[in-house]
Structure formats: structure tokens, C-alpha cells
Amino acid sequence: MSAKIAEKAMEPLAASTTETAAGEAPVTGERLPMMEIGLERVARALQATLRKYADDKVSVATKAMRDMRFSTYLRENKPPYTFYIARFEVTGAPVLLVSQGDLVQLTVDLLLKSRQPVVEIAGRPFTATERILTERMIRMIMNEIGASFQPIAEFNLKMDRTETNPRFLTAVREKDGLLATTITITIGDRKGSIDLLIPHASLEPYKDVLRQQYAGDKFGRDQLWEQHLTQELLVSHLRVTAILDEPMVPLSDVINWQVGSVLPLDITANEPIRLHTGQSAVFFGSMGRHDDRVVVRIDGRLE
């Protein structure tokens, strides 16, 4: 089953009714099209990764993004839960990934190949084994987030620490506004969800990119795309061919070639060697020897 975006974000995003009922100032946000695209890519990539572990059909979907205060999130979601505090590698700004009982149960079943009956986890703390396996799943999701957003922005995440009590969270305060979405994983007849909470302050350095309708949607030069393209080009590989000579040989001679036949070349040891990439001659050089290898020293560029 293909991954999908469960709902479309509205523009502008509506303030939470829970916040209004609680007497808090509403939090409104703006539509971030590239964030939606990135999350859709995360869902597809995560689905492909989880298929390697699962013996049943896998589906991953993300819900529409919501702007809310952290206090609102805590009122809407009851413990037990685990807060995984991650940080953007570039800015060091915090991101929260929150797992609850259904994800823990799903992860244990998936990674241990278990098909135990569903056990209600609410009302008890997670065991050490459950925490270790769930953190492995969280790190898998973090890796997919970084890789999926790579063409858009540097969203690589590194794990900071975990907390089970929101009172000990220093990275996010209850009054802070944040962007929230839920990643739902379905394997067979079982489901598990993880909440992705990104404080507005953490998103601020990326807002210009995330507002775009598509990658590179801006007036003038897109420096982010140029940097990404340059980095990818620099790590690409080219086949370089050193051509000593290109003699014309009768077909009758080629037919009679066998092991040990000698092909004379109309060059001397001091003549320049041409270096080609594909069909283009780019450099010329001189032949020599380094240790036990024949080498070519680049002497200049061919115009």
C-alpha cells in the first residue's frame, strides 16, 4: 500500500480549539508546502525501510500539520510516553519525537518477530527492552527524515537524550508554539504512531525554503540548490582515459591477431599523452613511472 498524506494542511492553519478553551492565546502558522512534500517523502522512504523487517504488508502515512502550544499537546496526550529530544546538526535547535504505547508494542513485534496478543501498556512504565527497541525505531525514523529532506534543507538530526517526564524537558517550554504531525505505521492489523514536534523557533532558519511551492521556487539564484548541486557534482565519478595513440590498422591484420601479437604505436616516450573524459579531450600530459606503476603527469589543459 502506498504511503500518503492523510490530510491537506489549511492556509492559514487554524488555531487549536483546545487552546482557546483553556484561555491561551491561539497559535497560528503559515502553510509550508515543502514541509508537506518532505514529510510525504519520509513516509515513502520509511515504508520501504520497514518492509525489510516485516513479514506483512506495511503502510506509513502522515497526518496534516497543526500549529499548537506544547501545553496543548500535553493536555491532548496522556502518559506513558517517551520524549526523544533530537537536534538539527546544523543549528543545534531541538526537535521532539514522541512515542506512546502503540508504537512500543508495534516496534517490539516488528524487531523481535513477535506475534504476541496486544497488551495494554497504559498505566505502567516502559521496560528497558521496550525503550531500547523503540529508540532503535526512532533513530531509523530520524535517518529517514534527514535523507528525505536533503534536497530541500539540511534536516539531519542527532539524538540528544530521552525523557519520560515533560517537566524535565528544558528544550521546549509549555508556552512554546510548535508544528506537530503524526507518523502512523501500519503493519498487518497493527498500528503504531509517533508524533513529530518541531518548535517554531527551530524551523525559523528554514522558513524561506519551506514556504516555496517547489524546490527552487524563488526569484533569482537559489543558493541552497546551487550548493546542493555543487556538493553532489564534487562527489560524482568520471572515467578518465589516457590515449597513447590511435593507429589505423587493416582489418586483415586485426583478424590475424592472437595472444602475443604486437601493435606498434607511432609515438616516442617523450610525446604528450591526451586525457579524455567521454568524447572530450581535456588535458595533455607526459608519461612516466612511479614505483611499479605507469603514470601520466598532467602538463596542461586542452582548449
C-alpha distance (Angstrom), angle and dihedral (degrees) to the residues before:
residue distance angle dihedral
M1 . . .
S2 3.75 . .
A3 3.77 121.9 .
K4 3.77 115.7 -109.8
I5 3.76 145.0 177.8
A6 3.79 104.5 -105.2
E7 3.78 96.6 -151.9
K8 3.80 138.1 6.8
A9 3.79 119.4 -115.3
M10 3.78 116.2 -117.1
E11 3.79 124.5 -128.3
P12 2.95 113.5 -105.6
L13 3.79 96.5 21.9
A14 3.79 112.1 -121.8
A15 3.78 120.7 -115.6
S16 3.79 116.8 -111.7
T17 3.80 114.0 -94.5
T18 3.80 88.4 -147.0
E19 3.78 90.1 62.2
T20 3.80 91.8 50.6
A21 3.80 91.1 49.6
A22 3.80 90.5 50.1
G23 3.80 91.5 52.5
E24 3.80 95.0 -112.9
A25 3.78 123.4 138.6
P26 3.82 107.6 -97.7
V27 3.79 119.3 -108.5
T28 3.78 115.6 -136.2
G29 3.74 127.7 -177.8
E30 3.77 141.4 -176.2
R31 3.76 129.3 -107.3
L32 3.79 113.7 -93.8
P33 3.82 107.6 -164.4
M34 3.80 95.6 -178.2
M35 3.81 89.7 52.5
E36 3.80 88.8 57.0
I37 3.80 91.1 48.8
G38 3.80 91.6 47.9
L39 3.81 92.6 50.8
E40 3.79 90.6 49.6
R41 3.81 88.8 53.3
V42 3.81 89.3 49.3
A43 3.81 90.5 53.9
R44 3.81 92.8 50.5
A45 3.81 93.9 45.7
L46 3.80 93.7 46.0
Q47 3.78 90.8 48.9
A48 3.80 90.9 53.8
T49 3.82 91.3 48.2
L50 3.81 95.1 48.9
R51 3.80 91.6 50.7
K52 3.81 87.2 70.6
Y53 3.82 89.6 63.4
A54 3.80 102.8 34.7
D55 3.78 128.7 81.7
D56 3.81 91.4 -162.2
K57 3.79 135.6 56.9
V58 3.81 114.8 -67.9
S59 3.80 129.2 -150.0
V60 3.80 128.5 178.2
A61 3.81 123.8 -171.7
T62 3.80 135.8 169.5
K63 3.78 125.3 -144.1
A64 3.77 124.1 -133.1
M65 3.79 115.2 -77.5
R66 3.81 118.7 -102.7
D67 3.77 131.1 -163.4
M68 3.81 112.6 -139.4
R69 3.76 143.9 138.8
F70 3.78 119.4 -93.7
S71 3.80 89.3 -119.6
T72 3.82 88.8 59.0
Y73 3.78 90.8 53.0
L74 3.80 91.0 51.9
R75 3.81 91.3 51.2
E76 3.79 92.4 50.1
N77 3.81 95.6 47.2
K78 3.78 124.8 52.4
P79 3.80 128.1 -156.3
P80 2.92 149.4 -69.4
Y81 3.77 94.2 79.6
T82 3.76 136.9 129.2
F83 3.79 123.6 -133.6
Y84 3.79 113.9 -147.9
I85 3.79 107.8 -161.9
A86 3.79 111.4 -153.3
R87 3.79 129.8 171.8
F88 3.76 135.1 -147.6
E89 3.80 107.2 -107.0
V90 3.81 92.6 -139.4
T91 3.81 101.1 46.8
G92 3.81 103.6 16.7
A93 3.82 89.2 -131.5
P94 3.83 115.5 150.7
V95 3.80 129.1 -106.8
L96 3.81 125.0 -175.9
L97 3.79 125.4 -142.9
V98 3.79 111.5 -172.2
S99 3.80 124.4 -162.5
Q100 3.78 125.5 -168.5
G101 3.78 134.9 -172.9
D102 3.80 98.3 -74.8
L103 3.81 93.1 55.8
V104 3.81 91.2 46.7
Q105 3.81 91.4 52.6
L106 3.81 92.1 46.0
T107 3.81 92.7 48.2
V108 3.80 93.6 50.0
D109 3.79 90.9 50.2
L110 3.81 92.5 46.2
L111 3.80 100.7 46.0
L112 3.81 96.7 36.9
K113 3.82 93.8 40.8
S114 3.79 88.0 -124.7
R115 3.80 127.3 157.4
Q116 3.78 99.4 -171.9
P117 3.82 119.2 152.9
V118 3.78 113.7 -88.4
V119 3.80 108.6 -88.6
E120 3.80 121.6 -158.2
I121 3.80 106.2 -117.9
A122 3.81 96.6 -176.9
G123 3.78 112.7 112.8
R124 3.79 97.9 31.4
P125 3.80 133.9 73.4
F126 3.78 120.3 -108.8
T127 3.80 117.0 -95.5
A128 3.81 122.5 -118.7
T129 3.82 91.1 -105.8
E130 3.79 91.6 50.5
R131 3.81 91.4 49.9
I132 3.82 93.0 49.1
L133 3.80 94.3 48.5
T134 3.81 93.1 44.1
E135 3.81 91.3 50.8
R136 3.80 87.9 53.7
M137 3.81 89.0 54.8
I138 3.83 90.8 46.7
R139 3.79 91.7 52.5
M140 3.80 89.2 49.8
I141 3.80 89.6 54.0
M142 3.83 91.3 46.5
N143 3.80 90.2 53.8
E144 3.80 91.4 50.8
I145 3.81 91.1 49.5
G146 3.80 91.8 53.6
A147 3.81 94.1 45.7
S148 3.82 95.1 43.7
F149 3.80 94.6 50.1
Q150 3.81 94.1 43.5
P151 3.84 95.4 102.1
I152 3.82 89.1 48.6
A153 3.81 106.9 38.2
E154 3.80 142.2 -27.0
F155 3.81 98.6 -84.0
N156 3.80 97.0 155.4
L157 3.81 109.5 145.9
K158 3.78 132.1 -156.2
M159 3.78 124.5 -162.8
D160 3.79 115.7 -109.7
R161 3.80 106.8 174.9
T162 3.81 144.4 -55.1
E163 3.80 131.7 -110.6
T164 3.79 133.0 -175.2
N165 3.81 95.7 -170.3
P166 3.83 116.4 64.2
R167 3.81 90.3 -153.4
F168 3.81 88.4 72.2
L169 3.79 93.9 53.2
T170 3.79 107.1 112.7
A171 3.82 95.5 167.9
V172 3.82 93.5 68.8
R173 3.80 129.3 30.4
E174 3.78 124.0 -150.0
K175 3.82 93.3 -112.8
D176 3.81 93.3 51.3
G177 3.79 117.9 113.7
L178 3.76 116.7 -129.0
L179 3.78 143.5 174.9
A180 3.80 111.9 -115.8
T181 3.78 133.3 -167.7
T182 3.78 135.2 160.7
I183 3.79 125.8 -131.9
T184 3.80 109.5 -154.2
I185 3.80 119.9 -161.6
T186 3.79 119.1 -163.0
I187 3.80 120.3 -170.3
G188 3.76 112.9 176.4
D189 3.79 106.9 -49.2
R190 3.80 95.5 -20.4
K191 3.78 129.2 90.1
G192 3.77 135.7 -165.4
S193 3.80 130.6 179.6
I194 3.75 136.6 -158.3
D195 3.78 123.9 -166.2
L196 3.80 118.5 -138.6
L197 3.81 111.5 -155.0
I198 3.80 118.5 -174.8
P199 3.82 116.9 -178.7
H200 3.79 114.1 -130.1
A201 3.80 89.5 -122.5
S202 3.82 90.2 57.2
L203 3.81 91.0 52.7
E204 3.80 95.3 47.9
P205 3.85 96.6 91.6
Y206 3.83 89.2 53.0
K207 3.81 99.5 43.6
D208 3.81 96.9 101.5
V209 3.81 91.2 54.7
L210 3.81 95.7 41.8
R211 3.84 92.6 51.2
Q212 3.80 91.5 62.4
Q213 3.80 119.3 106.7
Y214 3.80 89.8 -137.7
A215 3.80 137.0 -2.2
G216 3.80 109.8 -67.0
D217 3.81 93.8 15.2
K218 3.79 99.1 149.2
F219 3.79 140.1 99.9
G220 3.77 114.8 -91.9
R221 3.78 126.3 -6.6
D222 3.80 119.7 -4.7
Q223 3.79 103.9 -141.1
L224 3.82 93.3 -174.4
W225 3.79 92.0 56.6
E226 3.80 91.6 43.5
Q227 3.80 90.7 53.0
H228 3.79 92.0 48.0
L229 3.82 92.3 48.0
T230 3.81 91.2 47.6
Q231 3.80 92.3 50.8
E232 3.79 92.2 49.4
L233 3.81 92.5 47.2
L234 3.79 92.2 50.2
V235 3.80 92.4 56.3
S236 3.81 94.3 44.7
H237 3.81 119.3 104.8
L238 3.81 129.2 -124.2
R239 3.79 127.1 -165.9
V240 3.82 109.2 -128.0
T241 3.81 117.1 -161.0
A242 3.81 123.3 -161.4
I243 3.83 109.0 -150.5
L244 3.79 115.8 -159.1
D245 3.81 97.6 178.3
E246 3.81 141.3 -27.3
P247 3.80 105.4 -142.3
M248 3.80 123.9 -174.1
V249 3.81 109.3 -122.8
P250 3.83 126.6 -174.8
L251 3.79 113.8 -113.5
S252 3.80 89.5 -125.6
D253 3.81 89.3 61.9
V254 3.83 92.4 47.8
I255 3.81 90.6 51.8
N256 3.79 90.3 54.5
W257 3.82 94.9 49.3
Q258 3.78 116.8 119.7
V259 3.78 138.6 161.6
G260 3.80 107.0 -52.4
S261 3.80 96.5 25.3
V262 3.82 113.5 139.8
L263 3.81 123.8 -136.4
P264 3.81 110.2 -158.0
L265 3.82 115.7 -142.7
D266 3.79 122.0 -150.7
I267 3.83 94.9 -133.3
T268 3.78 139.9 92.1
A269 3.80 128.5 -135.3
N270 3.82 90.8 -102.1
E271 3.79 98.4 51.8
P272 3.82 118.1 108.9
I273 3.78 120.0 -97.9
R274 3.80 120.4 -139.8
L275 3.80 120.2 -134.5
H276 3.82 117.2 -151.8
T277 3.80 134.1 -168.6
G278 3.78 106.5 -163.1
Q279 3.80 107.5 -42.6
S280 3.80 94.9 -24.3
A281 3.81 124.8 95.4
V282 3.81 105.9 -143.3
F283 3.83 108.8 163.0
F284 3.77 141.8 19.8
G285 3.77 126.0 -150.8
S286 3.77 147.1 157.3
M287 3.78 127.6 -97.5
G288 3.77 121.7 -119.3
R289 3.79 143.7 142.1
H290 3.80 132.1 -97.2
D291 3.79 116.3 -173.5
D292 3.81 103.2 -46.1
R293 3.81 96.6 -24.5
V294 3.79 133.2 92.1
V295 3.82 108.7 -126.8
V296 3.78 139.2 -178.1
R297 3.81 120.8 -136.5
I298 3.81 112.9 -149.3
D299 3.81 109.0 -125.1
G300 3.79 101.0 172.8
R301 3.78 150.0 -27.9
L302 3.78 123.9 -86.3
E303 3.79 113.7 -128.9
